[in-house]
Amino acid sequence: MSRTVVLFMGILALVGLCFAPAFAGMEAPQDPITMMVPDGEKATKPPVVFPHASHGDLECTACHHTWDGSSDIMKCKSSGCHDLYPDKKGEQSYYRSYHASTEGSCLGCHRIKRKAKEPYGPTSCKQCHAE
């Protein structure tokens, strides 16, 4: 093994030791979470009951994209995140945080996994917004 490879592996191990405590003990909430629209916005469909625990195999930052690894995790509708964009179709809107076609949204992630023939979650309105 070359010195460069050994040095690189050593650095990776050191980084892992430094950041592992930040993630140690972090578990997804076990109870489902009812997702409500931000105050001042009008819901057009029933709220989503989100099974947070079934997403425990994902990195927290897959959804909580602004989390720094040590502070409290904010909700999407927390002040300063997706609550500032009342336009439903706006790029950073609360609606798009769940419905965009990108990997960082619920619907986008589920569709990408479905296309890749991997296990995936709901991909239709009624599957999430059940009454």
C-alpha positions as CSV (number, residue, x, y, z in Angstrom):
1,M,0.0,0.0,0.0
2,S,1.4,3.4,-0.9
3,R,2.1,6.1,1.7
4,T,-0.6,8.3,0.1
5,V,-3.3,5.6,0.6
6,V,-2.2,4.9,4.2
7,L,-2.2,8.7,4.9
8,F,-5.6,9.1,3.3
9,M,-7.1,6.1,5.3
10,G,-5.6,7.6,8.5
11,I,-7.2,11.0,7.8
12,L,-10.6,9.3,7.1
13,A,-10.4,7.4,10.4
14,L,-9.5,10.6,12.3
15,V,-12.4,12.4,10.7
16,G,-14.7,9.6,11.6
17,L,-13.6,9.7,15.3
18,C,-14.1,13.4,15.4
19,F,-17.6,13.4,14.0
20,A,-19.0,10.1,15.3
21,P,-19.9,11.6,18.7
22,A,-22.2,14.1,16.9
23,F,-24.3,11.3,15.4
24,A,-24.0,8.9,18.3
25,G,-27.4,8.3,19.9
26,M,-29.2,10.1,17.1
27,E,-32.4,8.2,16.4
28,A,-35.4,9.0,14.3
29,P,-38.5,9.6,16.5
30,Q,-40.3,6.4,16.9
31,D,-43.8,7.8,16.8
32,P,-45.4,9.1,13.5
33,I,-45.4,12.8,13.0
34,T,-48.4,14.7,11.6
35,M,-47.1,17.2,9.0
36,M,-49.1,20.4,9.1
37,V,-48.7,23.4,6.7
38,P,-47.1,26.5,8.1
39,D,-49.3,29.0,9.9
40,G,-50.9,31.3,7.4
41,E,-51.0,28.8,4.6
42,K,-54.1,27.0,3.5
43,A,-54.1,23.2,3.4
44,T,-55.7,21.8,0.3
45,K,-55.4,18.2,1.3
46,P,-55.5,16.3,4.6
47,P,-52.3,16.4,6.6
48,V,-49.7,13.7,6.1
49,V,-48.9,11.3,8.9
50,F,-45.2,10.7,8.4
51,P,-43.6,7.4,9.7
52,H,-40.3,9.0,10.7
53,A,-38.9,5.7,12.2
54,S,-39.2,3.9,8.9
55,H,-36.7,6.5,7.5
56,G,-34.1,5.8,10.1
57,D,-31.7,4.2,7.6
58,L,-31.2,7.6,5.9
59,E,-28.8,10.2,7.0
60,C,-30.6,12.9,8.8
61,T,-29.3,15.5,6.4
62,A,-31.0,13.7,3.5
63,C,-34.1,15.6,4.6
64,H,-32.9,18.1,7.2
65,H,-30.5,19.6,4.7
66,T,-29.4,22.6,6.8
67,W,-28.6,20.6,9.9
68,D,-25.0,21.0,11.1
69,G,-24.8,17.7,12.9
70,S,-24.9,19.1,16.5
71,S,-27.7,21.7,16.9
72,D,-31.3,20.9,17.3
73,I,-32.9,19.7,14.1
74,M,-35.4,22.1,12.7
75,K,-38.7,21.3,11.0
76,C,-39.3,22.4,7.4
77,K,-41.8,25.0,8.6
78,S,-39.4,26.3,11.2
79,S,-38.7,30.0,11.0
80,G,-36.1,30.7,8.3
81,C,-36.4,27.4,6.4
82,H,-39.4,26.8,4.1
83,D,-41.8,29.1,5.9
84,L,-40.5,32.2,4.0
85,Y,-41.9,31.1,0.7
86,P,-45.7,31.3,0.6
87,D,-45.8,30.8,-3.2
88,K,-46.7,27.0,-3.5
89,K,-44.5,26.7,-6.7
90,G,-41.6,28.7,-5.4
91,E,-38.3,26.9,-5.5
92,Q,-37.9,26.9,-1.7
93,S,-41.6,26.7,-0.8
94,Y,-42.9,24.4,1.9
95,Y,-44.9,22.6,-0.7
96,R,-41.9,21.9,-2.9
97,S,-39.8,20.7,0.1
98,Y,-42.0,17.6,-0.1
99,H,-43.2,17.5,-3.7
100,A,-40.2,18.5,-5.9
101,S,-38.8,16.0,-8.3
102,T,-35.3,16.2,-6.7
103,E,-33.8,13.7,-4.3
104,G,-34.1,16.1,-1.4
105,S,-37.9,15.9,-1.3
106,C,-40.1,13.1,-0.2
107,L,-41.9,12.6,-3.5
108,G,-38.7,13.0,-5.5
109,C,-36.8,10.5,-3.4
110,H,-39.6,7.9,-3.6
111,R,-39.8,8.3,-7.4
112,I,-36.1,8.1,-7.9
113,K,-36.0,4.9,-5.8
114,R,-39.0,3.5,-7.8
115,K,-37.2,4.1,-11.1
116,A,-34.1,2.4,-9.8
117,K,-36.2,-0.6,-8.8
118,E,-35.4,-0.1,-5.1
119,P,-37.9,-0.2,-2.3
120,Y,-39.7,3.1,-2.2
121,G,-42.5,5.0,-0.4
122,P,-45.8,6.5,-1.6
123,T,-45.8,8.3,-4.9
124,S,-49.4,9.4,-5.2
125,C,-51.4,12.1,-3.4
126,K,-53.9,9.7,-1.8
127,Q,-51.1,7.4,-0.5
128,C,-49.8,10.3,1.7
129,H,-52.8,12.5,2.2
130,A,-55.1,9.8,3.5
131,E,-58.2,11.0,5.4
